[in-house]
């Protein structure tokens, strides 16, 4: 019995079948190539969506007119105070003298001989601490200094008292209580029962009535607050007090031109990255060459730049008027000097041109890109279509592979049968030849 293709006849059955199947597989190869192209397009749209989202994020802090109201606050003596400003600040100057820094109220005890042996008061004595109207009580009688410290710090309803021990020497240890918040309102008040209060002899380390921060503004206005960060004394300005002074220092609030330039430069750089993605995906031989969706998105984005806002009352209508210009290669460039001039000439007009909530360039770009990248947006719809085509291709490939397997088996069966038959014929031929060779030679007279 023939057990391997080609054994009986010498035919290379496997090679013959492989060559025939390579022809049969041509349509399958085309299907697989088409599927790979679809997957490349799907990946390309993912890159496009990511690039659009990144570009949109680059100007999220500039897409409203108020976001252009960027100010900076500077202190002439940052050892005394520092300052920041928000969009509600007003350009101008103030003199600031830090008369007093806010402090936390502190109280200290008498000297106690040790921290872990000597007990204070008697069992049942209690201490009640009140801070800003909130009170809590600890059982203090019969505790050592260390145990009392821990009882205060670990009290579950502690309303703002921190206890520590200061050891002057081996025979002198003092309990120090500190309010966890600064200001007069957060001074510590203590009442006690029994003798524990007497044993401790707590007294004020600083004056509980002089714990508020105090500043003198413009030499006329006294401002007191409980903390050293003051955000409600000068509109839009937050002051952080650092040290007391005997003479005033200057606070200057000005428009943060550098901040505006930096934000617009970020916008320009991000668009140039997006432009590079457009070029990388649409070039000859690239994944989305001549793709209508990509071309539509690119054209709509560029149309925003080419369409000036209408109905605005400011000095500017075109980006080029404020230093942002479109280059021949489609990228943007920023002329920082021209931008600074525009800021100083008509800042409100510049902000309105960029971020007006109907006509501003950034407002329109933001709305446009949202339509592209949002869930069920243009790109999602395109990707859904590609995924459906990929699924169809996968199924067609699977079906064709199954049919080709059957075809290959039929070919193997047919050529194996041919091989067997040829082997049998060859055997018969050899037998006949052998038999004929044994016949007596016929001699003719």
BELHUQUI-V970800 format. One record per run of one state. SS is the DSSP state (A for helix, B for strand, O for the rest). FROM is the first residue (numbers start at 1). TO is the last residue. If there is no record, write none. Layout:
ss->SS from->FROM to->TO
ss->SS from->FROM to->TO
This chain:
ss->O from->1 to->12
ss->A from->13 to->24
ss->O from->25 to->25
ss->A from->26 to->58
ss->O from->59 to->64
ss->A from->65 to->68
ss->O from->69 to->70
ss->B from->71 to->75
ss->O from->76 to->80
ss->B from->81 to->85
ss->O from->86 to->91
ss->B from->92 to->100
ss->O from->101 to->103
ss->B from->104 to->108
ss->O from->109 to->111
ss->B from->112 to->112
ss->O from->113 to->118
ss->B from->119 to->120
ss->O from->121 to->125
ss->B from->126 to->131
ss->O from->132 to->133
ss->B from->134 to->139
ss->O from->140 to->142
ss->B from->143 to->144
ss->A from->145 to->154
ss->O from->155 to->160
ss->B from->161 to->169
ss->O from->170 to->171
ss->B from->172 to->182
ss->O from->183 to->183
ss->A from->184 to->186
ss->O from->187 to->187
ss->B from->188 to->192
ss->O from->193 to->195
ss->A from->196 to->200
ss->O from->201 to->202
ss->B from->203 to->204
ss->O from->205 to->212
ss->B from->213 to->217
ss->O from->218 to->220
ss->B from->221 to->225
ss->O from->226 to->228
ss->B from->229 to->230
ss->O from->231 to->236
ss->B from->237 to->241
ss->O from->242 to->248
ss->B from->249 to->255
ss->O from->256 to->256
ss->A from->257 to->282
ss->O from->283 to->291
ss->A from->292 to->306
ss->O from->307 to->318
ss->A from->319 to->322
ss->O from->323 to->323
ss->B from->324 to->326
ss->O from->327 to->331
ss->B from->332 to->334
ss->O from->335 to->335
ss->A from->336 to->345
ss->O from->346 to->346
ss->A from->347 to->355
ss->O from->356 to->360
ss->A from->361 to->373
ss->O from->374 to->377
ss->A from->378 to->438
ss->O from->439 to->445
